[in-house]
Structure formats: structure tokens, C-alpha cells
Amino acid sequence: MIRRHKGMLFAGGMYVFPGGVVDAADHVGRDRELARAFAAIRETFEECGVLLASGADLDPPKLEADRLALIEHRATFDEVLARHGAVAQPQLLRPWSRWITPDFEPRRYDTHFYVALVPAQDARFVGGEADAAQWVVPRLALAQQEHGDWLLMPPTEWTLRELSTFTSAADVFAAGNRRDLTPVRVRIDLDSEPPRWVVIDP
């Protein structure tokens, strides 16, 4: 998970999963579904240095330099992969859920969440949108919120609660083959004290 800078206009100071917008370059040579998976791989690499790709020439210092070039828009992800003889591995991903930002939010997104089986890699950050990055067990992330130490967005909290019911990454990955990807929407229940968010039935 990463912690977004407090000064960010959207979800500042909150702990979220790596992710972001599908760029035009992500669509080159790919259909919509593959472009989304490719963007998820790219954003995960940009935001926490975890790379879901295969390759024989993944030299860490050179890869980190190219990661900076990617973040600074001096290179595309396809160019970075080509420099290292690497190939993105979308088969390591499984769609998990789809969330649409509530109507009252000024910034609205149609967000696709994925789960992945990731080769052992360190999570790290280089500034930009985040000021921290770490691997965390789902139940511990939820405990951090319950103690008031972390702030989680509704889709993040919901997903962590789902993940906390599994005993292994392999089981999570297998469950990704049979997920309901109907878009999820939430609303704020102002009649409760304190106000809380609730999922709207499709």
C-alpha cells in the first residue's frame, strides 16, 4: 500500500493501493481490457517499484533510473520495458472489483481493482504522489484504521476486508477467476451517528 501526500487534491493523506489513470500510450496495440491491465502494471511499477514483468536484463540501478524517467514522462512504459528486454505479464493479474466514485464527489473515477501474484520484490517510493510504500497484511491495515492511525477510502477498506478472509495469495488469485465485476457505488448515510458510507445495491 502507498500513502498519498497530504497535499493531494484527491484522497490526500490516505493509504491506498497503487494505481492511476490509463494513459493513451497504454492503449497502443492493446484492446481496452488489456490496456487497463497494462496500466495497472505500469502504475504499480511507478508508485512502489514493484514490476510485474519478465526479462533477463532487469538491472536494479538502471531500472530505477528508468522508473524516474517514466514518472517524469521522459519515457513510455513500453520504451522502459524494451530497454531491459522485459515483457509485461498481465496473466499475473486477475480482475477483482470495479468501483465508481459517488455523484457528490467533484472528481469522479471508474476504477478497476486487480489482484496479482507478485514475485518477491521490495516496495519503495520516490516521492511524486506518495510519501510511503509498504507491504502489509490486510488485517493489520484494517487495525491501523480502527486505531485511528491510517485513513482508508471505502473501496480500499472493503477490499481489505474481503482479502482478510483468505489464508493465502494463491487462494485470492484463484477467487479472481469468479468475481462479480458489476460496478459498485456508495453513498453517505447522514442519518447515522457518525455518518457512514454504505454500498448501493445495483
PADRENTOR-767964 format. One record per atom (N, C-alpha, C): residue number from 1; atom name; x, y, z. Coordinates in steps of 0.05 Angstrom, whole numbers. Layout:
N
SEFI   resi   name        X        Y        Z
SEFI    NUM     CA        X        Y        Z
...
//
This chain:
202
SEFI   resi   name        X        Y        Z
SEFI      1      N       17      -23        0
SEFI      1     CA        0        0        0
SEFI      1      C       18       25        0
SEFI      2      N        7       47      -10
SEFI      2     CA       21       72      -10
SEFI      2      C        5       93        5
SEFI      3      N       18      113       16
SEFI      3     CA        5      135       29
SEFI      3      C        7      160       11
SEFI      4      N      -15      170        3
SEFI      4     CA      -15      194      -14
SEFI      4      C       -8      219        2
SEFI      5      N        7      237      -12
SEFI      5     CA       15      262        1
SEFI      5      C      -10      276       12
SEFI      6      N       -7      288       35
SEFI      6     CA      -30      303       47
SEFI      6      C      -39      326       29
SEFI      7      N      -22      337       13
SEFI      7     CA      -29      359       -4
SEFI      7      C      -44      352      -30
SEFI      8      N      -48      325      -35
SEFI      8     CA      -62      317      -59
SEFI      8      C      -91      325      -57
SEFI      9      N     -102      334      -80
SEFI      9     CA     -130      343      -81
SEFI      9      C     -149      320      -76
SEFI     10      N     -141      296      -85
SEFI     10     CA     -159      273      -82
SEFI     10      C     -145      253      -63
SEFI     11      N     -159      246      -41
SEFI     11     CA     -150      226      -22
SEFI     11      C     -123      232       -9
SEFI     12      N     -118      258       -5
SEFI     12     CA      -93      266        8
SEFI     12      C      -90      254       36
SEFI     13      N      -67      242       42
SEFI     13     CA      -61      230       68
SEFI     13      C      -72      202       72
SEFI     14      N      -86      192       52
SEFI     14     CA      -98      165       55
SEFI     14      C      -80      143       45
SEFI     15      N      -84      119       57
SEFI     15     CA      -70       96       47
SEFI     15      C      -87       82       26
SEFI     16      N      -75       77        3
SEFI     16     CA      -89       65      -20
SEFI     16      C      -71       44      -33
SEFI     17      N      -83       29      -51
SEFI     17     CA      -67       12      -68
SEFI     17      C      -55       28      -90
SEFI     18      N      -32       19     -101
SEFI     18     CA      -20       33     -124
SEFI     18      C      -40       33     -147
SEFI     19      N      -40       54     -163
SEFI     19     CA      -58       55     -185
SEFI     19      C      -60       83     -197
SEFI     20      N      -74       86     -219
SEFI     20     CA      -77      112     -231
SEFI     20      C      -92      110     -258
SEFI     21      N      -89      131     -274
SEFI     21     CA     -104      134     -298
SEFI     21      C      -92      117     -321
SEFI     22      N     -109      106     -338
SEFI     22     CA      -99       93     -362
SEFI     22      C      -91      114     -382
SEFI     23      N      -65      114     -390
SEFI     23     CA      -55      134     -408
SEFI     23      C      -60      126     -437
SEFI     24      N      -58      145     -455
SEFI     24     CA      -61      139     -483
SEFI     24      C      -41      119     -493
SEFI     25      N      -16      120     -482
SEFI     25     CA        5      101     -491
SEFI     25      C       -2       73     -482
SEFI     26      N      -18       69     -461
SEFI     26     CA      -25       43     -452
SEFI     26      C      -43       28     -472
SEFI     27      N      -57       44     -489
SEFI     27     CA      -76       32     -509
SEFI     27      C      -62       23     -534
SEFI     28      N      -37       32     -539
SEFI     28     CA      -24       27     -564
SEFI     28      C      -20       -3     -568
SEFI     29      N      -33      -14     -588
SEFI     29     CA      -30      -43     -594
SEFI     29      C      -46      -61     -575
SEFI     30      N      -64      -49     -558
SEFI     30     CA      -79      -65     -539
SEFI     30      C     -108      -58     -539
SEFI     31      N     -125      -78     -534
SEFI     31     CA     -153      -72     -531
SEFI     31      C     -158      -60     -504
SEFI     32      N     -183      -52     -498
SEFI     32     CA     -189      -37     -474
SEFI     32      C     -182      -53     -449
SEFI     33      N     -189      -79     -448
SEFI     33     CA     -184      -95     -425
SEFI     33      C     -155      -98     -420
SEFI     34      N     -139     -104     -441
SEFI     34     CA     -111     -107     -438
SEFI     34      C      -97      -81     -430
SEFI     35      N     -107      -59     -441
SEFI     35     CA      -96      -32     -434
SEFI     35      C      -99      -26     -405
SEFI     36      N     -122      -34     -393
SEFI     36     CA     -126      -29     -365
SEFI     36      C     -107      -46     -348
SEFI     37      N     -103      -71     -356
SEFI     37     CA      -84      -88     -341
SEFI     37      C      -55      -77     -344
SEFI     38      N      -48      -68     -368
SEFI     38     CA      -22      -57     -373
SEFI     38      C      -18      -32     -356
SEFI     39      N      -38      -15     -354
SEFI     39     CA      -36        9     -338
SEFI     39      C      -33        2     -309
SEFI     40      N      -46      -19     -300
SEFI     40     CA      -43      -28     -272
SEFI     40      C      -14      -36     -266
SEFI     41      N       -2      -50     -285
SEFI     41     CA       26      -59     -283
SEFI     41      C       44      -34     -282
SEFI     42      N       39      -16     -301
SEFI     42     CA       56        9     -302
SEFI     42      C       53       25     -277
SEFI     43      N       29       30     -267
SEFI     43     CA       25       46     -244
SEFI     43      C       38       34     -219
SEFI     44      N       36        7     -217
SEFI     44     CA       48       -6     -194
SEFI     44      C       78       -3     -194
SEFI     45      N       90       -5     -218
SEFI     45     CA      118        0     -220
SEFI     45      C      126       29     -214
SEFI     46      N      111       48     -224
SEFI     46     CA      116       76     -219
SEFI     46      C      114       83     -190
SEFI     47      N       93       74     -176
SEFI     47     CA       87       83     -150
SEFI     47      C      101       69     -127
SEFI     48      N      108       43     -132
SEFI     48     CA      122       29     -109
SEFI     48      C      145       11     -119
SEFI     49      N      152       13     -145
SEFI     49     CA      175       -2     -154
SEFI     49      C      172      -31     -158
SEFI     50      N      147      -41     -156
SEFI     50     CA      142      -70     -160
SEFI     50      C      135      -74     -189
SEFI     51      N      150      -92     -203
SEFI     51     CA      147      -95     -232
SEFI     51      C      137     -123     -238
SEFI     52      N      114     -124     -250
SEFI     52     CA      102     -149     -259
SEFI     52      C      110     -154     -288
SEFI     53      N      135     -162     -292
SEFI     53     CA      145     -166     -319
SEFI     53      C      167     -187     -317
SEFI     54      N      172     -200     -340
SEFI     54     CA      194     -219     -342
SEFI     54      C      216     -207     -359
SEFI     55      N      241     -215     -355
SEFI     55     CA      263     -204     -370
SEFI     55      C      289     -214     -360
SEFI     56      N      309     -215     -378
SEFI     56     CA      335     -226     -370
SEFI     56      C      354     -203     -361
SEFI     57      N      347     -178     -366
SEFI     57     CA      365     -156     -361
SEFI     57      C      353     -135     -343
SEFI     58      N      342     -144     -320
SEFI     58     CA      330     -126     -301
SEFI     58      C      350     -117     -281
SEFI     59      N      368     -100     -289
SEFI     59     CA      389      -89     -272
SEFI     59      C      377      -68     -254
SEFI     60      N      376      -72     -227
SEFI     60     CA      362      -53     -209
SEFI     60      C      369      -24     -212
SEFI     61      N      395      -16     -212
SEFI     61     CA      400       13     -214
SEFI     61      C      390       25     -240
SEFI     62      N      394       11     -262
SEFI     62     CA      385       21     -288
SEFI     62      C      354       22     -289
SEFI     63      N      342        2     -277
SEFI     63     CA      313        0     -276
SEFI     63      C      302       23     -260
SEFI     64      N      315       30     -238
SEFI     64     CA      305       52     -221
SEFI     64      C      308       79     -236
SEFI     65      N      330       82     -251
SEFI     65     CA      333      106     -267
SEFI     65      C      311      109     -288
SEFI     66      N      304       87     -300
SEFI     66     CA      282       88     -320
SEFI     66      C      255       91     -306
SEFI     67      N      253       82     -282
SEFI     67     CA      228       87     -267
SEFI     67      C      224      117     -263
SEFI     68      N      245      131     -257
SEFI     68     CA      244      160     -254
SEFI     68      C      237      173     -280
SEFI     69      N      248      163     -302
SEFI     69     CA      242      174     -328
SEFI     69      C      213      170     -335
SEFI     70      N      202      148     -327
SEFI     70     CA      174      142     -332
SEFI     70      C      156      161     -315
SEFI     71      N      163      165     -290
SEFI     71     CA      147      182     -273
SEFI     71      C      148      211     -283
SEFI     72      N      171      219     -294
SEFI     72     CA      174      246     -304
SEFI     72      C      165      249     -333
SEFI     73      N      153      229     -344
SEFI     73     CA      143      229     -372
SEFI     73      C      164      233     -392
SEFI     74      N      188      224     -386
SEFI     74     CA      210      225     -406
SEFI     74      C      213      199     -422
SEFI     75      N      196      179     -415
SEFI     75     CA      196      154     -429
SEFI     75      C      169      141     -425
SEFI     76      N      161      124     -444
SEFI     76     CA      136      108     -440
SEFI     76      C      144       82     -427
SEFI     77      N      124       68     -417
SEFI     77     CA      129       42     -404
SEFI     77      C      138       22     -425
SEFI     78      N      127       23     -449
SEFI     78     CA      137        5     -470
SEFI     78      C      166        9     -475
SEFI     79      N      175       35     -475
SEFI     79     CA      203       40     -480
SEFI     79      C      221       30     -457
SEFI     80      N      211       33     -433
SEFI     80     CA      227       23     -410
SEFI     80      C      229       -7     -411
SEFI     81      N      207      -21     -417
SEFI     81     CA      208      -50     -419
SEFI     81      C      227      -59     -441
SEFI     82      N      226      -45     -464
SEFI     82     CA      243      -52     -486
SEFI     82      C      273      -49     -479
SEFI     83      N      280      -28     -464
SEFI     83     CA      308      -23     -457
SEFI     83      C      319      -46     -440
SEFI     84      N      302      -60     -426
SEFI     84     CA      311      -81     -408
SEFI     84      C      304     -109     -418
SEFI     85      N      294     -110     -442
SEFI     85     CA      286     -136     -453
SEFI     85      C      265     -149     -437
SEFI     86      N      247     -133     -425
SEFI     86     CA      226     -143     -407
SEFI     86      C      199     -144     -421
SEFI     87      N      182     -160     -411
SEFI     87     CA      155     -163     -423
SEFI     87      C      135     -162     -399
SEFI     88      N      115     -143     -401
SEFI     88     CA       95     -142     -380
SEFI     88      C       79     -168     -380
SEFI     89      N       71     -176     -356
SEFI     89     CA       58     -202     -352
SEFI     89      C       29     -198     -341
SEFI     90      N       11     -191     -358
SEFI     90     CA      -17     -187     -349
SEFI     90      C      -30     -212     -339
SEFI     91      N      -19     -236     -346
SEFI     91     CA      -31     -261     -336
SEFI     91      C      -26     -264     -306
SEFI     92      N       -9     -247     -294
SEFI     92     CA       -5     -247     -265
SEFI     92      C      -27     -232     -251
SEFI     93      N      -45     -219     -266
SEFI     93     CA      -67     -204     -254
SEFI     93      C      -93     -219     -257
SEFI     94      N     -112     -213     -239
SEFI     94     CA     -139     -222     -241
SEFI     94      C     -157     -198     -233
SEFI     95      N     -178     -192     -249
SEFI     95     CA     -196     -171     -241
SEFI     95      C     -210     -178     -215
SEFI     96      N     -212     -158     -197
SEFI     96     CA     -224     -163     -171
SEFI     96      C     -250     -148     -166
SEFI     97      N     -251     -123     -174
SEFI     97     CA     -276     -107     -170
SEFI     97      C     -274      -82     -186
SEFI     98      N     -297      -69     -188
SEFI     98     CA     -299      -44     -203
SEFI     98      C     -316      -24     -186
SEFI     99      N     -305       -1     -181
SEFI     99     CA     -318       19     -164
SEFI     99      C     -321       45     -179
SEFI    100      N     -344       58     -176
SEFI    100     CA     -349       84     -188
SEFI    100      C     -353      105     -166
SEFI    101      N     -339      127     -168
SEFI    101     CA     -339      148     -148
SEFI    101      C     -368      159     -144
SEFI    102      N     -376      164     -119
SEFI    102     CA     -403      175     -115
SEFI    102      C     -408      201     -130
SEFI    103      N     -434      207     -135
SEFI    103     CA     -441      230     -151
SEFI    103      C     -433      256     -138
SEFI    104      N     -432      257     -111
SEFI    104     CA     -426      282      -97
SEFI    104      C     -396      290      -98
SEFI    105      N     -379      271     -107
SEFI    105     CA     -350      277     -108
SEFI    105      C     -344      295     -133
SEFI    106      N     -329      316     -129
SEFI    106     CA     -322      333     -153
SEFI    106      C     -304      319     -173
SEFI    107      N     -287      300     -163
SEFI    107     CA     -270      284     -180
SEFI    107      C     -281      256     -181
SEFI    108      N     -290      246     -204
SEFI    108     CA     -303      220     -206
SEFI    108      C     -286      201     -223
SEFI    109      N     -285      176     -215
SEFI    109     CA     -269      156     -228
SEFI    109      C     -285      130     -231
SEFI    110      N     -279      116     -252
SEFI    110     CA     -288       88     -256
SEFI    110      C     -263       71     -253
SEFI    111      N     -261       59     -229
SEFI    111     CA     -236       46     -220
SEFI    111      C     -238       16     -221
SEFI    112      N     -219        3     -234
SEFI    112     CA     -217      -26     -235
SEFI    112      C     -195      -35     -216
SEFI    113      N     -202      -53     -197
SEFI    113     CA     -182      -64     -179
SEFI    113      C     -174      -92     -189
SEFI    114      N     -148      -98     -185
SEFI    114     CA     -137     -124     -192
SEFI    114      C     -123     -136     -168
SEFI    115      N     -121     -162     -168
SEFI    115     CA     -103     -176     -150
SEFI    115      C      -81     -189     -168
SEFI    116      N      -58     -194     -155
SEFI    116     CA      -36     -205     -171
SEFI    116      C      -19     -223     -154
SEFI    117      N       -7     -243     -167
SEFI    117     CA       14     -258     -155
SEFI    117      C       41     -246     -163
SEFI    118      N       54     -235     -143
SEFI    118     CA       78     -219     -148
SEFI    118      C      103     -233     -139
SEFI    119      N      123     -235     -157
SEFI    119     CA      149     -246     -148
SEFI    119      C      160     -228     -125
SEFI    120      N      175     -240     -107
SEFI    120     CA      185     -226      -84
SEFI    120      C      201     -201      -92
SEFI    121      N      191     -177      -85
SEFI    121     CA      204     -152      -91
SEFI    121      C      199     -132      -68
SEFI    122      N      218     -114      -64
SEFI    122     CA      215      -93      -44
SEFI    122      C      195      -73      -55
SEFI    123      N      180      -61      -37
SEFI    123     CA      163      -38      -44
SEFI    123      C      177      -13      -34
SEFI    124      N      177        7      -51
SEFI    124     CA      191       32      -44
SEFI    124      C      178       55      -59
SEFI    125      N      186       79      -52
SEFI    125     CA      174      102      -65
SEFI    125      C      196      123      -72
SEFI    126      N      190      141      -90
SEFI    126     CA      209      162      -98
SEFI    126      C      196      189      -97
SEFI    127      N      176      193      -80
SEFI    127     CA      163      219      -79
SEFI    127      C      139      219      -98
SEFI    128      N      135      241     -112
SEFI    128     CA      112      242     -130
SEFI    128      C       87      243     -114
SEFI    129      N       68      225     -120
SEFI    129     CA       42      226     -106
SEFI    129      C       42      213      -79
SEFI    130      N       63      197      -73
SEFI    130     CA       63      182      -47
SEFI    130      C       87      190      -31
SEFI    131      N       84      187       -4
SEFI    131     CA      107      192       14
SEFI    131      C      114      167       30
SEFI    132      N      101      144       24
SEFI    132     CA      108      119       38
SEFI    132      C       97       96       21
SEFI    133      N      110       73       23
SEFI    133     CA      101       49        9
SEFI    133      C      110       25       25
SEFI    134      N       93        5       28
SEFI    134     CA      100      -18       43
SEFI    134      C       81      -42       37
SEFI    135      N       91      -66       41
SEFI    135     CA       74      -90       41
SEFI    135      C       61      -91       69
SEFI    136      N       35      -98       69
SEFI    136     CA       21     -100       95
SEFI    136      C        0     -122       93
SEFI    137      N       -3     -137      115
SEFI    137     CA      -24     -157      117
SEFI    137      C      -50     -143      119
SEFI    138      N      -71     -152      104
SEFI    138     CA      -97     -137      105
SEFI    138      C     -108     -131      133
SEFI    139      N     -107     -151      151
SEFI    139     CA     -119     -147      177
SEFI    139      C     -104     -126      193
SEFI    140      N      -77     -123      188
SEFI    140     CA      -62     -103      202
SEFI    140      C      -68      -75      191
SEFI    141      N      -73      -73      165
SEFI    141     CA      -81      -47      154
SEFI    141      C     -108      -38      165
SEFI    142      N     -126      -57      168
SEFI    142     CA     -152      -51      179
SEFI    142      C     -150      -43      209
SEFI    143      N     -132      -56      223
SEFI    143     CA     -127      -49      251
SEFI    143      C     -116      -20      253
SEFI    144      N      -98      -13      234
SEFI    144     CA      -87       14      235
SEFI    144      C     -109       35      232
SEFI    145      N     -129       29      216
SEFI    145     CA     -151       48      213
SEFI    145      C     -168       48      238
SEFI    146      N     -174       25      249
SEFI    146     CA     -190       24      273
SEFI    146      C     -177       39      296
SEFI    147      N     -151       39      297
SEFI    147     CA     -136       53      318
SEFI    147      C     -133       83      312
SEFI    148      N     -142       91      288
SEFI    148     CA     -141      119      281
SEFI    148      C     -114      128      269
SEFI    149      N      -97      108      263
SEFI    149     CA      -70      115      252
SEFI    149      C      -70      118      222
SEFI    150      N      -88      104      208
SEFI    150     CA      -90      105      179
SEFI    150      C     -117      114      171
SEFI    151      N     -119      127      148
SEFI    151     CA     -144      133      135
SEFI    151      C     -147      116      109
SEFI    152      N     -169      102      107
SEFI    152     CA     -174       85       83
SEFI    152      C     -199       95       69
SEFI    153      N     -198       95       42
SEFI    153     CA     -221      101       27
SEFI    153      C     -240       77       27
SEFI    154      N     -267       81       24
SEFI    154     CA     -286       59       25
SEFI    154      C     -278       35        7
SEFI    155      N     -271       39      -19
SEFI    155     CA     -264       16      -35
SEFI    155      C     -239        1      -24
SEFI    156      N     -220       16      -13
SEFI    156     CA     -196        4       -1
SEFI    156      C     -203      -13       23
SEFI    157      N     -219       -1       41
SEFI    157     CA     -227      -16       65
SEFI    157      C     -243      -41       58
SEFI    158      N     -262      -38       40
SEFI    158     CA     -279      -60       32
SEFI    158      C     -261      -83       21
SEFI    159      N     -243      -75        3
SEFI    159     CA     -225      -96       -9
SEFI    159      C     -208     -109       11
SEFI    160      N     -197      -94       30
SEFI    160     CA     -180     -106       51
SEFI    160      C     -196     -125       68
SEFI    161      N     -222     -119       74
SEFI    161     CA     -238     -137       89
SEFI    161      C     -243     -163       74
SEFI    162      N     -247     -160       47
SEFI    162     CA     -250     -184       31
SEFI    162      C     -225     -201       31
SEFI    163      N     -202     -188       27
SEFI    163     CA     -176     -202       26
SEFI    163      C     -169     -216       53
SEFI    164      N     -178     -203       75
SEFI    164     CA     -172     -214      101
SEFI    164      C     -185     -241      107
SEFI    165      N     -204     -249       90
SEFI    165     CA     -218     -274       94
SEFI    165      C     -203     -298       81
SEFI    166      N     -182     -292       66
SEFI    166     CA     -167     -313       53
SEFI    166      C     -142     -319       69
SEFI    167      N     -132     -344       65
SEFI    167     CA     -108     -352       80
SEFI    167      C      -83     -352       63
SEFI    168      N      -85     -348       37
SEFI    168     CA      -61     -348       20
SEFI    168      C      -66     -331       -5
SEFI    169      N      -44     -322      -16
SEFI    169     CA      -45     -306      -41
SEFI    169      C      -56     -324      -63
SEFI    170      N      -49     -349      -63
SEFI    170     CA      -59     -367      -84
SEFI    170      C      -89     -369      -84
SEFI    171      N     -101     -370      -60
SEFI    171     CA     -130     -371      -57
SEFI    171      C     -143     -345      -67
SEFI    172      N     -131     -323      -61
SEFI    172     CA     -141     -297      -71
SEFI    172      C     -140     -297     -102
SEFI    173      N     -118     -305     -113
SEFI    173     CA     -115     -306     -142
SEFI    173      C     -135     -324     -155
SEFI    174      N     -140     -347     -143
SEFI    174     CA     -160     -366     -154
SEFI    174      C     -188     -354     -153
SEFI    175      N     -194     -339     -132
SEFI    175     CA     -220     -327     -129
SEFI    175      C     -224     -305     -150
SEFI    176      N     -202     -294     -160
SEFI    176     CA     -204     -274     -181
SEFI    176      C     -216     -284     -207
SEFI    177      N     -218     -310     -210
SEFI    177     CA     -230     -321     -235
SEFI    177      C     -260     -322     -234
SEFI    178      N     -272     -316     -211
SEFI    178     CA     -301     -318     -209
SEFI    178      C     -313     -294     -195
SEFI    179      N     -302     -271     -199
SEFI    179     CA     -312     -247     -186
SEFI    179      C     -334     -234     -201
SEFI    180      N     -353     -222     -187
SEFI    180     CA     -374     -205     -199
SEFI    180      C     -363     -177     -203
SEFI    181      N     -361     -169     -228
SEFI    181     CA     -349     -143     -235
SEFI    181      C     -370     -122     -240
SEFI    182      N     -395     -126     -230
SEFI    182     CA     -415     -105     -232
SEFI    182      C     -405      -80     -216
SEFI    183      N     -407      -56     -228
SEFI    183     CA     -396      -32     -215
SEFI    183      C     -409      -28     -187
SEFI    184      N     -392      -22     -168
SEFI    184     CA     -401      -16     -140
SEFI    184      C     -402       14     -136
SEFI    185      N     -424       23     -124
SEFI    185     CA     -427       51     -117
SEFI    185      C     -433       53      -87
SEFI    186      N     -425       76      -75
SEFI    186     CA     -431       80      -47
SEFI    186      C     -445      107      -43
SEFI    187      N     -457      110      -20
SEFI    187     CA     -469      135      -12
SEFI    187      C     -463      140       17
SEFI    188      N     -467      164       26
SEFI    188     CA     -462      171       54
SEFI    188      C     -489      171       69
SEFI    189      N     -491      155       90
SEFI    189     CA     -514      154      107
SEFI    189      C     -512      176      128
SEFI    190      N     -525      199      124
SEFI    190     CA     -523      221      142
SEFI    190      C     -541      218      167
SEFI    191      N     -558      198      167
SEFI    191     CA     -576      194      190
SEFI    191      C     -562      178      212
SEFI    192      N     -539      166      206
SEFI    192     CA     -525      151      227
SEFI    192      C     -506      170      241
SEFI    193      N     -498      162      265
SEFI    193     CA     -480      179      281
SEFI    193      C     -457      162      291
SEFI    194      N     -432      166      280
SEFI    194     CA     -426      186      260
SEFI    194      C     -435      177      232
SEFI    195      N     -436      195      213
SEFI    195     CA     -444      187      185
SEFI    195      C     -426      165      175
SEFI    196      N     -437      147      160
SEFI    196     CA     -421      125      149
SEFI    196      C     -428      120      120
SEFI    197      N     -410      106      106
SEFI    197     CA     -416      100       78
SEFI    197      C     -428       73       76
SEFI    198      N     -446       70       57
SEFI    198     CA     -460       45       52
SEFI    198      C     -459       39       22
SEFI    199      N     -458       13       15
SEFI    199     CA     -458        5      -13
SEFI    199      C     -486        6      -24
SEFI    200      N     -490       17      -48
SEFI    200     CA     -516       19      -61
SEFI    200      C     -520       -7      -76
SEFI    201      N     -543      -19      -72
SEFI    201     CA     -550      -44      -87
SEFI    201      C     -552      -37     -116
SEFI    202      N     -540      -55     -134
SEFI    202     CA     -541      -49     -163
SEFI    202      C     -569      -50     -173
//
